[in-house]
Amino acid sequence: MSRRIGVYGGSFNPIHNGHIHILRQFIAQLGLDQVLVIPDRTPPHKPAPDLAPGEDRFHMCRLATADIPGVMVSDMELNRTGKSYTADTLLELKKQYPADRLILLMGEDMFCTVDHWYHPEVLFSCAALAAAPREESMSEEIQNQLYSLQQRGVESYICPIPFLPVSSTQIRDLCREGADISGLVPPAVEAYMREKHLYGL
């Protein structure tokens, strides 16, 4: 029987409560049987001057998702050399899960620029796309992108997930300032960050 498998990639530098909130909502709204959380080695879309080691980001993802049924953290991109292209990851996953339906999970910014990614046609042939909008009243941009993708036969969804204003950049800045980050990351992740002295802690 075919399963619905979410693919949730990112730098997770560090993973935070916003990521976990979105992840839980995607699982519930899309009826996902499993989710693969995939920290990337080198993000292709943005500079990452203060990127924590891949091993640490991998462990923080495992700590953050330990109590969410069906979530597995994969090190497949961390074990690959060079930039982490989603197209390569999906081709690999398609071989691993040939009978299952892959759904690529992302935020609004990524959804609206997916046409400019590395080999977007590979993405569209391997997986459906699901996006979490930034605002409750969806922007014209994301609605137009949904219409455009669906017109081209790309299976796409917008999930009405309430936006939590938390970012990894904000957390790294707070760490450097010695400010309180409790409530922004899961307690186990904060403990790990302090143990490993990540982001200036």
Biotite code that builds the C-alpha atoms (Angstrom):
import biotite.structure as struc

atoms = struc.array([
    struc.Atom([0.000, 0.000, 0.000], chain_id="A", res_id=1, res_name="MET", atom_name="CA", element="C"),
    struc.Atom([1.374, 3.397, -1.008], chain_id="A", res_id=2, res_name="SER", atom_name="CA", element="C"),
    struc.Atom([2.398, 5.703, 1.848], chain_id="A", res_id=3, res_name="ARG", atom_name="CA", element="C"),
    struc.Atom([2.552, 9.502, 1.934], chain_id="A", res_id=4, res_name="ARG", atom_name="CA", element="C"),
    struc.Atom([6.071, 10.545, 2.907], chain_id="A", res_id=5, res_name="ILE", atom_name="CA", element="C"),
    struc.Atom([6.922, 14.154, 3.697], chain_id="A", res_id=6, res_name="GLY", atom_name="CA", element="C"),
    struc.Atom([10.406, 15.424, 2.854], chain_id="A", res_id=7, res_name="VAL", atom_name="CA", element="C"),
    struc.Atom([11.434, 18.352, 5.064], chain_id="A", res_id=8, res_name="TYR", atom_name="CA", element="C"),
    struc.Atom([14.875, 19.737, 4.313], chain_id="A", res_id=9, res_name="GLY", atom_name="CA", element="C"),
    struc.Atom([16.767, 22.769, 5.519], chain_id="A", res_id=10, res_name="GLY", atom_name="CA", element="C"),
    struc.Atom([19.842, 24.033, 7.316], chain_id="A", res_id=11, res_name="SER", atom_name="CA", element="C"),
    struc.Atom([18.188, 23.648, 10.754], chain_id="A", res_id=12, res_name="PHE", atom_name="CA", element="C"),
    struc.Atom([20.887, 25.941, 12.138], chain_id="A", res_id=13, res_name="ASN", atom_name="CA", element="C"),
    struc.Atom([19.495, 25.384, 14.736], chain_id="A", res_id=14, res_name="PRO", atom_name="CA", element="C"),
    struc.Atom([16.157, 23.597, 14.484], chain_id="A", res_id=15, res_name="ILE", atom_name="CA", element="C"),
    struc.Atom([13.586, 25.581, 16.489], chain_id="A", res_id=16, res_name="HIS", atom_name="CA", element="C"),
    struc.Atom([9.984, 25.540, 17.699], chain_id="A", res_id=17, res_name="ASN", atom_name="CA", element="C"),
    struc.Atom([8.777, 27.140, 14.455], chain_id="A", res_id=18, res_name="GLY", atom_name="CA", element="C"),
    struc.Atom([10.123, 24.168, 12.494], chain_id="A", res_id=19, res_name="HIS", atom_name="CA", element="C"),
    struc.Atom([8.463, 21.722, 14.902], chain_id="A", res_id=20, res_name="ILE", atom_name="CA", element="C"),
    struc.Atom([5.136, 23.579, 14.767], chain_id="A", res_id=21, res_name="HIS", atom_name="CA", element="C"),
    struc.Atom([5.123, 23.517, 10.950], chain_id="A", res_id=22, res_name="ILE", atom_name="CA", element="C"),
    struc.Atom([6.159, 19.873, 10.886], chain_id="A", res_id=23, res_name="LEU", atom_name="CA", element="C"),
    struc.Atom([3.339, 18.761, 13.193], chain_id="A", res_id=24, res_name="ARG", atom_name="CA", element="C"),
    struc.Atom([0.809, 20.755, 11.166], chain_id="A", res_id=25, res_name="GLN", atom_name="CA", element="C"),
    struc.Atom([1.987, 19.328, 7.844], chain_id="A", res_id=26, res_name="PHE", atom_name="CA", element="C"),
    struc.Atom([1.656, 15.796, 9.256], chain_id="A", res_id=27, res_name="ILE", atom_name="CA", element="C"),
    struc.Atom([-1.892, 16.465, 10.454], chain_id="A", res_id=28, res_name="ALA", atom_name="CA", element="C"),
    struc.Atom([-3.159, 18.420, 7.439], chain_id="A", res_id=29, res_name="GLN", atom_name="CA", element="C"),
    struc.Atom([-1.633, 16.193, 4.745], chain_id="A", res_id=30, res_name="LEU", atom_name="CA", element="C"),
    struc.Atom([-2.189, 12.868, 6.524], chain_id="A", res_id=31, res_name="GLY", atom_name="CA", element="C"),
    struc.Atom([1.482, 11.941, 6.263], chain_id="A", res_id=32, res_name="LEU", atom_name="CA", element="C"),
    struc.Atom([2.544, 8.424, 7.214], chain_id="A", res_id=33, res_name="ASP", atom_name="CA", element="C"),
    struc.Atom([6.185, 9.355, 7.623], chain_id="A", res_id=34, res_name="GLN", atom_name="CA", element="C"),
    struc.Atom([8.427, 12.433, 7.424], chain_id="A", res_id=35, res_name="VAL", atom_name="CA", element="C"),
    struc.Atom([12.108, 12.534, 6.568], chain_id="A", res_id=36, res_name="LEU", atom_name="CA", element="C"),
    struc.Atom([13.838, 15.530, 8.161], chain_id="A", res_id=37, res_name="VAL", atom_name="CA", element="C"),
    struc.Atom([17.002, 16.164, 6.134], chain_id="A", res_id=38, res_name="ILE", atom_name="CA", element="C"),
    struc.Atom([19.618, 18.690, 7.334], chain_id="A", res_id=39, res_name="PRO", atom_name="CA", element="C"),
    struc.Atom([21.641, 19.963, 4.385], chain_id="A", res_id=40, res_name="ASP", atom_name="CA", element="C"),
    struc.Atom([25.414, 19.970, 4.070], chain_id="A", res_id=41, res_name="ARG", atom_name="CA", element="C"),
    struc.Atom([25.822, 23.269, 2.217], chain_id="A", res_id=42, res_name="THR", atom_name="CA", element="C"),
    struc.Atom([22.610, 25.200, 1.452], chain_id="A", res_id=43, res_name="PRO", atom_name="CA", element="C"),
    struc.Atom([22.564, 26.185, -2.252], chain_id="A", res_id=44, res_name="PRO", atom_name="CA", element="C"),
    struc.Atom([20.164, 29.125, -1.871], chain_id="A", res_id=45, res_name="HIS", atom_name="CA", element="C"),
    struc.Atom([21.771, 31.221, 0.844], chain_id="A", res_id=46, res_name="LYS", atom_name="CA", element="C"),
    struc.Atom([25.157, 31.964, 2.416], chain_id="A", res_id=47, res_name="PRO", atom_name="CA", element="C"),
    struc.Atom([25.763, 30.235, 5.741], chain_id="A", res_id=48, res_name="ALA", atom_name="CA", element="C"),
    struc.Atom([28.732, 31.901, 7.433], chain_id="A", res_id=49, res_name="PRO", atom_name="CA", element="C"),
    struc.Atom([27.910, 30.556, 10.912], chain_id="A", res_id=50, res_name="ASP", atom_name="CA", element="C"),
    struc.Atom([26.719, 27.082, 9.986], chain_id="A", res_id=51, res_name="LEU", atom_name="CA", element="C"),
    struc.Atom([27.134, 24.621, 12.859], chain_id="A", res_id=52, res_name="ALA", atom_name="CA", element="C"),
    struc.Atom([28.790, 21.282, 12.018], chain_id="A", res_id=53, res_name="PRO", atom_name="CA", element="C"),
    struc.Atom([26.489, 18.852, 10.241], chain_id="A", res_id=54, res_name="GLY", atom_name="CA", element="C"),
    struc.Atom([26.816, 16.268, 12.997], chain_id="A", res_id=55, res_name="GLU", atom_name="CA", element="C"),
    struc.Atom([25.550, 18.772, 15.575], chain_id="A", res_id=56, res_name="ASP", atom_name="CA", element="C"),
    struc.Atom([22.623, 19.902, 13.412], chain_id="A", res_id=57, res_name="ARG", atom_name="CA", element="C"),
    struc.Atom([21.734, 16.237, 12.796], chain_id="A", res_id=58, res_name="PHE", atom_name="CA", element="C"),
    struc.Atom([21.705, 15.479, 16.548], chain_id="A", res_id=59, res_name="HIS", atom_name="CA", element="C"),
    struc.Atom([19.649, 18.595, 17.328], chain_id="A", res_id=60, res_name="MET", atom_name="CA", element="C"),
    struc.Atom([17.070, 17.502, 14.738], chain_id="A", res_id=61, res_name="CYS", atom_name="CA", element="C"),
    struc.Atom([16.861, 14.069, 16.348], chain_id="A", res_id=62, res_name="ARG", atom_name="CA", element="C"),
    struc.Atom([16.405, 15.586, 19.806], chain_id="A", res_id=63, res_name="LEU", atom_name="CA", element="C"),
    struc.Atom([13.749, 17.997, 18.566], chain_id="A", res_id=64, res_name="ALA", atom_name="CA", element="C"),
    struc.Atom([11.666, 15.365, 16.774], chain_id="A", res_id=65, res_name="THR", atom_name="CA", element="C"),
    struc.Atom([12.116, 12.415, 19.158], chain_id="A", res_id=66, res_name="ALA", atom_name="CA", element="C"),
    struc.Atom([8.508, 12.580, 20.389], chain_id="A", res_id=67, res_name="ASP", atom_name="CA", element="C"),
    struc.Atom([6.840, 12.990, 16.977], chain_id="A", res_id=68, res_name="ILE", atom_name="CA", element="C"),
    struc.Atom([5.628, 9.620, 15.633], chain_id="A", res_id=69, res_name="PRO", atom_name="CA", element="C"),
    struc.Atom([6.738, 8.739, 12.115], chain_id="A", res_id=70, res_name="GLY", atom_name="CA", element="C"),
    struc.Atom([9.579, 11.281, 11.895], chain_id="A", res_id=71, res_name="VAL", atom_name="CA", element="C"),
    struc.Atom([13.032, 10.082, 10.882], chain_id="A", res_id=72, res_name="MET", atom_name="CA", element="C"),
    struc.Atom([16.106, 12.311, 10.605], chain_id="A", res_id=73, res_name="VAL", atom_name="CA", element="C"),
    struc.Atom([18.301, 11.449, 7.618], chain_id="A", res_id=74, res_name="SER", atom_name="CA", element="C"),
    struc.Atom([21.990, 12.269, 7.160], chain_id="A", res_id=75, res_name="ASP", atom_name="CA", element="C"),
    struc.Atom([21.899, 11.549, 3.418], chain_id="A", res_id=76, res_name="MET", atom_name="CA", element="C"),
    struc.Atom([22.765, 15.135, 2.415], chain_id="A", res_id=77, res_name="GLU", atom_name="CA", element="C"),
    struc.Atom([25.391, 15.498, 5.135], chain_id="A", res_id=78, res_name="LEU", atom_name="CA", element="C"),
    struc.Atom([27.161, 12.447, 3.723], chain_id="A", res_id=79, res_name="ASN", atom_name="CA", element="C"),
    struc.Atom([27.203, 13.932, 0.213], chain_id="A", res_id=80, res_name="ARG", atom_name="CA", element="C"),
    struc.Atom([29.977, 16.239, -0.964], chain_id="A", res_id=81, res_name="THR", atom_name="CA", element="C"),
    struc.Atom([29.294, 19.700, -2.388], chain_id="A", res_id=82, res_name="GLY", atom_name="CA", element="C"),
    struc.Atom([26.036, 21.623, -2.306], chain_id="A", res_id=83, res_name="LYS", atom_name="CA", element="C"),
    struc.Atom([22.803, 19.993, -1.185], chain_id="A", res_id=84, res_name="SER", atom_name="CA", element="C"),
    struc.Atom([20.475, 20.019, -4.179], chain_id="A", res_id=85, res_name="TYR", atom_name="CA", element="C"),
    struc.Atom([16.927, 18.882, -3.476], chain_id="A", res_id=86, res_name="THR", atom_name="CA", element="C"),
    struc.Atom([16.650, 17.385, -6.965], chain_id="A", res_id=87, res_name="ALA", atom_name="CA", element="C"),
    struc.Atom([19.492, 14.937, -6.187], chain_id="A", res_id=88, res_name="ASP", atom_name="CA", element="C"),
    struc.Atom([17.912, 14.063, -2.838], chain_id="A", res_id=89, res_name="THR", atom_name="CA", element="C"),
    struc.Atom([14.493, 13.366, -4.363], chain_id="A", res_id=90, res_name="LEU", atom_name="CA", element="C"),
    struc.Atom([15.984, 11.162, -7.094], chain_id="A", res_id=91, res_name="LEU", atom_name="CA", element="C"),
    struc.Atom([17.724, 9.131, -4.384], chain_id="A", res_id=92, res_name="GLU", atom_name="CA", element="C"),
    struc.Atom([14.554, 8.920, -2.283], chain_id="A", res_id=93, res_name="LEU", atom_name="CA", element="C"),
    struc.Atom([12.505, 7.866, -5.290], chain_id="A", res_id=94, res_name="LYS", atom_name="CA", element="C"),
    struc.Atom([14.781, 4.827, -5.628], chain_id="A", res_id=95, res_name="LYS", atom_name="CA", element="C"),
    struc.Atom([14.429, 4.042, -1.918], chain_id="A", res_id=96, res_name="GLN", atom_name="CA", element="C"),
    struc.Atom([10.641, 4.479, -1.841], chain_id="A", res_id=97, res_name="TYR", atom_name="CA", element="C"),
    struc.Atom([9.460, 3.594, -5.375], chain_id="A", res_id=98, res_name="PRO", atom_name="CA", element="C"),
    struc.Atom([5.888, 2.733, -4.342], chain_id="A", res_id=99, res_name="ALA", atom_name="CA", element="C"),
    struc.Atom([5.316, 5.738, -2.079], chain_id="A", res_id=100, res_name="ASP", atom_name="CA", element="C"),
    struc.Atom([4.210, 9.332, -2.696], chain_id="A", res_id=101, res_name="ARG", atom_name="CA", element="C"),
    struc.Atom([6.805, 11.931, -1.776], chain_id="A", res_id=102, res_name="LEU", atom_name="CA", element="C"),
    struc.Atom([5.611, 15.387, -0.691], chain_id="A", res_id=103, res_name="ILE", atom_name="CA", element="C"),
    struc.Atom([8.197, 18.146, -0.443], chain_id="A", res_id=104, res_name="LEU", atom_name="CA", element="C"),
    struc.Atom([7.417, 20.401, 2.535], chain_id="A", res_id=105, res_name="LEU", atom_name="CA", element="C"),
    struc.Atom([8.475, 24.050, 2.476], chain_id="A", res_id=106, res_name="MET", atom_name="CA", element="C"),
    struc.Atom([7.755, 27.607, 3.481], chain_id="A", res_id=107, res_name="GLY", atom_name="CA", element="C"),
    struc.Atom([6.249, 30.342, 1.314], chain_id="A", res_id=108, res_name="GLU", atom_name="CA", element="C"),
    struc.Atom([9.568, 31.853, 0.193], chain_id="A", res_id=109, res_name="ASP", atom_name="CA", element="C"),
    struc.Atom([10.839, 28.547, -1.149], chain_id="A", res_id=110, res_name="MET", atom_name="CA", element="C"),
    struc.Atom([7.515, 27.669, -2.754], chain_id="A", res_id=111, res_name="PHE", atom_name="CA", element="C"),
    struc.Atom([7.416, 30.955, -4.673], chain_id="A", res_id=112, res_name="CYS", atom_name="CA", element="C"),
    struc.Atom([10.967, 30.501, -6.041], chain_id="A", res_id=113, res_name="THR", atom_name="CA", element="C"),
    struc.Atom([10.947, 26.743, -6.691], chain_id="A", res_id=114, res_name="VAL", atom_name="CA", element="C"),
    struc.Atom([10.974, 27.293, -10.474], chain_id="A", res_id=115, res_name="ASP", atom_name="CA", element="C"),
    struc.Atom([14.493, 28.708, -10.127], chain_id="A", res_id=116, res_name="HIS", atom_name="CA", element="C"),
    struc.Atom([15.926, 25.794, -8.167], chain_id="A", res_id=117, res_name="TRP", atom_name="CA", element="C"),
    struc.Atom([18.430, 23.329, -9.578], chain_id="A", res_id=118, res_name="TYR", atom_name="CA", element="C"),
    struc.Atom([16.543, 21.093, -12.060], chain_id="A", res_id=119, res_name="HIS", atom_name="CA", element="C"),
    struc.Atom([12.990, 22.038, -10.993], chain_id="A", res_id=120, res_name="PRO", atom_name="CA", element="C"),
    struc.Atom([11.528, 19.589, -13.503], chain_id="A", res_id=121, res_name="GLU", atom_name="CA", element="C"),
    struc.Atom([13.092, 16.768, -11.463], chain_id="A", res_id=122, res_name="VAL", atom_name="CA", element="C"),
    struc.Atom([11.395, 18.070, -8.323], chain_id="A", res_id=123, res_name="LEU", atom_name="CA", element="C"),
    struc.Atom([8.036, 18.201, -10.064], chain_id="A", res_id=124, res_name="PHE", atom_name="CA", element="C"),
    struc.Atom([8.334, 14.667, -11.439], chain_id="A", res_id=125, res_name="SER", atom_name="CA", element="C"),
    struc.Atom([9.461, 13.131, -8.142], chain_id="A", res_id=126, res_name="CYS", atom_name="CA", element="C"),
    struc.Atom([7.265, 14.829, -5.555], chain_id="A", res_id=127, res_name="ALA", atom_name="CA", element="C"),
    struc.Atom([4.201, 16.868, -4.804], chain_id="A", res_id=128, res_name="ALA", atom_name="CA", element="C"),
    struc.Atom([4.796, 20.285, -3.206], chain_id="A", res_id=129, res_name="LEU", atom_name="CA", element="C"),
    struc.Atom([3.238, 21.583, 0.012], chain_id="A", res_id=130, res_name="ALA", atom_name="CA", element="C"),
    struc.Atom([3.757, 25.098, 1.344], chain_id="A", res_id=131, res_name="ALA", atom_name="CA", element="C"),
    struc.Atom([3.082, 26.884, 4.628], chain_id="A", res_id=132, res_name="ALA", atom_name="CA", element="C"),
    struc.Atom([2.119, 30.536, 4.000], chain_id="A", res_id=133, res_name="PRO", atom_name="CA", element="C"),
    struc.Atom([3.588, 33.399, 6.038], chain_id="A", res_id=134, res_name="ARG", atom_name="CA", element="C"),
    struc.Atom([0.275, 35.158, 6.573], chain_id="A", res_id=135, res_name="GLU", atom_name="CA", element="C"),
    struc.Atom([-3.252, 33.975, 7.381], chain_id="A", res_id=136, res_name="GLU", atom_name="CA", element="C"),
    struc.Atom([-4.556, 35.980, 4.430], chain_id="A", res_id=137, res_name="SER", atom_name="CA", element="C"),
    struc.Atom([-2.466, 34.347, 1.726], chain_id="A", res_id=138, res_name="MET", atom_name="CA", element="C"),
    struc.Atom([-0.380, 36.671, -0.438], chain_id="A", res_id=139, res_name="SER", atom_name="CA", element="C"),
    struc.Atom([-1.194, 37.135, -4.090], chain_id="A", res_id=140, res_name="GLU", atom_name="CA", element="C"),
    struc.Atom([2.257, 35.772, -4.896], chain_id="A", res_id=141, res_name="GLU", atom_name="CA", element="C"),
    struc.Atom([1.706, 32.389, -3.280], chain_id="A", res_id=142, res_name="ILE", atom_name="CA", element="C"),
    struc.Atom([-1.790, 32.056, -4.747], chain_id="A", res_id=143, res_name="GLN", atom_name="CA", element="C"),
    struc.Atom([-0.469, 32.869, -8.232], chain_id="A", res_id=144, res_name="ASN", atom_name="CA", element="C"),
    struc.Atom([2.342, 30.359, -7.809], chain_id="A", res_id=145, res_name="GLN", atom_name="CA", element="C"),
    struc.Atom([-0.106, 27.644, -6.738], chain_id="A", res_id=146, res_name="LEU", atom_name="CA", element="C"),
    struc.Atom([-2.269, 28.338, -9.790], chain_id="A", res_id=147, res_name="TYR", atom_name="CA", element="C"),
    struc.Atom([0.763, 28.371, -12.110], chain_id="A", res_id=148, res_name="SER", atom_name="CA", element="C"),
    struc.Atom([2.106, 25.053, -10.784], chain_id="A", res_id=149, res_name="LEU", atom_name="CA", element="C"),
    struc.Atom([-1.290, 23.346, -10.909], chain_id="A", res_id=150, res_name="GLN", atom_name="CA", element="C"),
    struc.Atom([-1.827, 24.558, -14.487], chain_id="A", res_id=151, res_name="GLN", atom_name="CA", element="C"),
    struc.Atom([1.446, 22.816, -15.375], chain_id="A", res_id=152, res_name="ARG", atom_name="CA", element="C"),
    struc.Atom([0.252, 19.585, -13.775], chain_id="A", res_id=153, res_name="GLY", atom_name="CA", element="C"),
    struc.Atom([2.400, 19.879, -10.629], chain_id="A", res_id=154, res_name="VAL", atom_name="CA", element="C"),
    struc.Atom([0.573, 18.455, -7.608], chain_id="A", res_id=155, res_name="GLU", atom_name="CA", element="C"),
    struc.Atom([0.707, 21.350, -5.125], chain_id="A", res_id=156, res_name="SER", atom_name="CA", element="C"),
    struc.Atom([-0.916, 22.318, -1.846], chain_id="A", res_id=157, res_name="TYR", atom_name="CA", element="C"),
    struc.Atom([-1.027, 25.340, 0.427], chain_id="A", res_id=158, res_name="ILE", atom_name="CA", element="C"),
    struc.Atom([-1.581, 24.301, 4.043], chain_id="A", res_id=159, res_name="CYS", atom_name="CA", element="C"),
    struc.Atom([-3.152, 27.000, 6.259], chain_id="A", res_id=160, res_name="PRO", atom_name="CA", element="C"),
    struc.Atom([-0.598, 26.723, 9.062], chain_id="A", res_id=161, res_name="ILE", atom_name="CA", element="C"),
    struc.Atom([-0.507, 29.592, 11.591], chain_id="A", res_id=162, res_name="PRO", atom_name="CA", element="C"),
    struc.Atom([2.895, 31.294, 11.262], chain_id="A", res_id=163, res_name="PHE", atom_name="CA", element="C"),
    struc.Atom([5.211, 31.326, 14.293], chain_id="A", res_id=164, res_name="LEU", atom_name="CA", element="C"),
    struc.Atom([7.648, 34.253, 14.061], chain_id="A", res_id=165, res_name="PRO", atom_name="CA", element="C"),
    struc.Atom([10.796, 32.353, 15.040], chain_id="A", res_id=166, res_name="VAL", atom_name="CA", element="C"),
    struc.Atom([13.946, 32.148, 12.918], chain_id="A", res_id=167, res_name="SER", atom_name="CA", element="C"),
    struc.Atom([17.309, 30.422, 13.232], chain_id="A", res_id=168, res_name="SER", atom_name="CA", element="C"),
    struc.Atom([19.039, 33.764, 12.564], chain_id="A", res_id=169, res_name="THR", atom_name="CA", element="C"),
    struc.Atom([17.172, 35.348, 15.480], chain_id="A", res_id=170, res_name="GLN", atom_name="CA", element="C"),
    struc.Atom([18.213, 32.480, 17.778], chain_id="A", res_id=171, res_name="ILE", atom_name="CA", element="C"),
    struc.Atom([21.889, 32.677, 16.750], chain_id="A", res_id=172, res_name="ARG", atom_name="CA", element="C"),
    struc.Atom([21.857, 36.436, 17.370], chain_id="A", res_id=173, res_name="ASP", atom_name="CA", element="C"),
    struc.Atom([20.315, 35.938, 20.821], chain_id="A", res_id=174, res_name="LEU", atom_name="CA", element="C"),
    struc.Atom([22.928, 33.296, 21.657], chain_id="A", res_id=175, res_name="CYS", atom_name="CA", element="C"),
    struc.Atom([25.765, 35.676, 20.791], chain_id="A", res_id=176, res_name="ARG", atom_name="CA", element="C"),
    struc.Atom([24.155, 38.347, 22.987], chain_id="A", res_id=177, res_name="GLU", atom_name="CA", element="C"),
    struc.Atom([23.787, 35.924, 25.885], chain_id="A", res_id=178, res_name="GLY", atom_name="CA", element="C"),
    struc.Atom([20.008, 36.409, 25.818], chain_id="A", res_id=179, res_name="ALA", atom_name="CA", element="C"),
    struc.Atom([17.310, 33.918, 26.810], chain_id="A", res_id=180, res_name="ASP", atom_name="CA", element="C"),
    struc.Atom([16.292, 31.453, 24.068], chain_id="A", res_id=181, res_name="ILE", atom_name="CA", element="C"),
    struc.Atom([13.959, 29.274, 26.149], chain_id="A", res_id=182, res_name="SER", atom_name="CA", element="C"),
    struc.Atom([10.615, 28.999, 24.399], chain_id="A", res_id=183, res_name="GLY", atom_name="CA", element="C"),
    struc.Atom([12.273, 29.338, 20.990], chain_id="A", res_id=184, res_name="LEU", atom_name="CA", element="C"),
    struc.Atom([13.928, 25.904, 20.804], chain_id="A", res_id=185, res_name="VAL", atom_name="CA", element="C"),
    struc.Atom([12.997, 22.590, 22.454], chain_id="A", res_id=186, res_name="PRO", atom_name="CA", element="C"),
    struc.Atom([14.655, 22.229, 25.904], chain_id="A", res_id=187, res_name="PRO", atom_name="CA", element="C"),
    struc.Atom([16.732, 19.235, 24.768], chain_id="A", res_id=188, res_name="ALA", atom_name="CA", element="C"),
    struc.Atom([18.076, 21.289, 21.838], chain_id="A", res_id=189, res_name="VAL", atom_name="CA", element="C"),
    struc.Atom([19.017, 24.195, 24.099], chain_id="A", res_id=190, res_name="GLU", atom_name="CA", element="C"),
    struc.Atom([20.808, 21.805, 26.461], chain_id="A", res_id=191, res_name="ALA", atom_name="CA", element="C"),
    struc.Atom([22.750, 20.317, 23.538], chain_id="A", res_id=192, res_name="TYR", atom_name="CA", element="C"),
    struc.Atom([23.676, 23.776, 22.237], chain_id="A", res_id=193, res_name="MET", atom_name="CA", element="C"),
    struc.Atom([25.026, 24.733, 25.664], chain_id="A", res_id=194, res_name="ARG", atom_name="CA", element="C"),
    struc.Atom([26.887, 21.444, 26.062], chain_id="A", res_id=195, res_name="GLU", atom_name="CA", element="C"),
    struc.Atom([28.574, 21.890, 22.672], chain_id="A", res_id=196, res_name="LYS", atom_name="CA", element="C"),
    struc.Atom([29.002, 25.694, 23.035], chain_id="A", res_id=197, res_name="HIS", atom_name="CA", element="C"),
    struc.Atom([27.233, 26.292, 19.719], chain_id="A", res_id=198, res_name="LEU", atom_name="CA", element="C"),
    struc.Atom([26.520, 29.796, 18.387], chain_id="A", res_id=199, res_name="TYR", atom_name="CA", element="C"),
    struc.Atom([28.590, 31.447, 21.095], chain_id="A", res_id=200, res_name="GLY", atom_name="CA", element="C"),
    struc.Atom([26.829, 29.847, 24.079], chain_id="A", res_id=201, res_name="LEU", atom_name="CA", element="C"),
])
